[in-house]
Amino acid sequence: MTQLLSLFNQIFGSQPKSNDLEKYAPPKVLQAFKAIKQASLELYDAWIEARLEQAKYYSKHSHIE
């Protein structure tokens, strides 16, 4: 989990390299990067939500049948 958060921070954090990219990249490339970023964040949110639901399920059904 920590590794995943670290990776997201490296990719999407405010870094000088990303600023350079915004200066020199064509608008279509920037648009593609923004779409990838948004899709990645949505995937991450869905993963977190699924893990929370799984935790709720296991806390209710923690007994072994």
N, C-alpha and C positions, 0 to 999 in steps of 0.2 A: 504494500500500500504506500509506504513511504517512498519507495523507488518510483512508483507511478506519479505521485505528487511532485517529486523532484523533476521527473521528466517533463511534466506539464509546465512546471515553473521555468525550466530551461527553454522550452519551445515557445511559450506564450508570455513569458516575463518581459518586462521592459528592459531590453538589452540594446546596446549601441548597434549591434549587427542588424537588428530588426529596423532600426531607424534608417540605416544606410539602405536597406532593401526598399523601404518606402520611397526614398529619394530617387532611386535609379531603376526600379522595376516598372514595366509597363502596367497600365491600369488593369488589363486582363489577368496578369499574374497576381497582382494584389487582390483582385476580386476572388481568384481561385484560392489564395492563401486564407482569405477571410472565411470562405465557405468551408474549407478544411478545418479551420480553427473552430467554427461554430458547430460543425458536425462532431468533432472530437469532444467538445464540451458537452454536447447533448448526449453523446455516448457515455461519457463519464458520469453525468447526472443519472442516466438510466441505470448504470451499473451500481451506483450508490443506492438508488431507490430499491433495486432488486436485492441487494445485500441487506438492507434494512427490513424488507419484507421477509426475507429468509430468516433473519434473526428473530423477528416477531413470531414466525411460525414455529421455530425450534424452541423458543421460550414457552410457548403454549403446549407444545407436544414433546416435551423433553423426556417423557417416560418411554421406555423400550417395551414394545409389545411382543 
